[in-house]
Amino acid sequence: MARSGDVPEVLTVGGEPVEFTWRGRRFRIHSVLSRWREAGGWWNRASDGNYRPDDLAKSFWAVEAAPEGMLITFHVERDELSGQWQVRKAISKSALQVEEDE
């Protein structure tokens, strides 16, 4: 679970994140390492294949982003139903420190 106040502000271009603010710092995304979708509520589509509002589908991006002078890898997530963004993981390449919000 994300800490309160950790809901990031995410700037997108064509639906893709390009910049975000996390824990009071602005990060510019330099590269997308991978992108994937996870569909929750698979049982809702089991019989007829139709989308339901409680589908819980989410899109994820593993990105390299930097404030000033340090490149960090993040997992950025968007809830497809609510449109709400979360930053789930930060891995500092300089110190190999990991911060995780589950």
N, C-alpha and C positions, 0 to 999 in steps of 0.2 A: 504494500500500500504506500502511495506517495505521502510525503509529509504535507501537513496543511500549508497552504501558501506556495506549494511547488507546482501548481498548474502553470505550464509554460505559455508564454506568448509566442506563437509560431507564425512566421512570415512565409507564405507559399507563393510559388509561381507555377501555374498550370496544375495545381493540386499537390505539388511536390514541395516539401519543406526546404527552404534555402537559408533560413536564419531563425534562431530562437533565443529567448531569454529564459535562463534556468538559474534558480537560487540567486537572483539579483544580478547575474552577469549575462551579457549578450554574446552569443556564439554564431559565427558564420560557418556554414557547412561548406567544406572544401571538396569532399567527395562522398558519394553514396557507395558503401561497400557491398550492400545487398538490400533487397526489398522483398517482402513477402506478406501474404495475407493469411489470417487465421479466421476460420469461420466457426463461431460458436453456434450453438443451437442446431447442429446438424440434424437432430431428430425432427426439427420442423420441416425439413426438406425431404425427409426419408420417403414419404409416400408420394408426393406430387412435384417435388423440385422447386416449389415456389418460395420466395423470400417472405419472411414474417418479421414484424417490427421487433420482436425479441430475439432476433438472429444473433446478436452480439458479435458480429464480424468486426475485425480490427485489421488495420494495415500497419506494417512495421517497416522501419528503415534502420539499417545499421550505417551510421555516418561518421566521418571524421570531421570534426569542427574545432575551431580555435577561437579563444578570446584574443589575447595578445601573447605571442611568443611561445605558445605551447599547443600542440595538436592532440586532441582527445577523441576517443571513439565513444559514441553514444548509441543507444537503442532508443529511437523516437517512435512513439506509437500514437495512432489516431483511432478512436472508437468510431466505426462507420455509422452507427445509429445517431449518437449525440454530437459527433464532430469534435469531441473533446480530445485534447492532446495530452500526452504524458511523456516524460523523459525517464527511462527505466534504468539505465546503466551508464556509468562514466568510467572509462579506463584511460588513465594518463600514461602516455607512452614514455614520458621522461622518467617517471618514478615507478611505473607499473602499479599504481595504486588503483584500487577498484572501489567505487561507491555504488551501492545497489539499492533501489527501491523496489520492493516486491509487492 
